């Protein structure tokens, strides 16, 4: 069995990422109707469409984690405008 998409992830250094599943109406309001998922570097959050279940939602999550990891790397190295240290 494949793992479920977590509700949150904490990377080294305490870089906490919140994962939120949005219903269709809320997702359309937050991301637009053509977007499956979104990474927000300002509040360290990933938004996912709840109607995209199973493998699609896992793929969306992994894609957004790739963006998050790039931003975490810059934050961890002190090269980010979002650095809070």
Residue pairs with C-beta under 8 A, 6 or more apart in sequence:
2 55
2 58
3 58
5 19
5 21
5 48
5 57
5 58
5 61
6 19
7 18
7 19
8 16
8 17
8 18
8 19
9 16
9 17
9 19
9 65
9 68
10 16
10 17
11 17
11 68
11 69
11 72
11 76
12 76
13 72
13 75
13 76
15 44
15 72
15 75
15 76
16 44
17 44
17 45
17 46
17 65
17 68
18 43
18 44
18 45
18 46
19 45
19 46
19 48
19 61
20 45
20 46
20 47
20 48
21 48
21 49
21 50
21 57
22 30
22 31
22 47
22 48
22 49
22 50
23 50
23 51
24 49
24 50
24 51
27 35
27 47
27 49
27 50
30 38
30 47
31 37
31 38
31 47
31 49
36 48
36 49
36 52
36 56
36 60
37 46
37 47
37 48
37 49
37 52
37 60
37 61
37 63
37 64
38 46
38 47
38 64
39 45
39 46
39 64
39 67
39 68
39 71
40 46
40 47
41 67
41 68
41 71
41 82
42 82
44 68
46 61
46 64
46 65
46 68
48 57
48 60
48 61
48 64
49 57
49 60
52 60
71 80
71 82
74 80
74 82
74 83
75 82
75 83
78 85
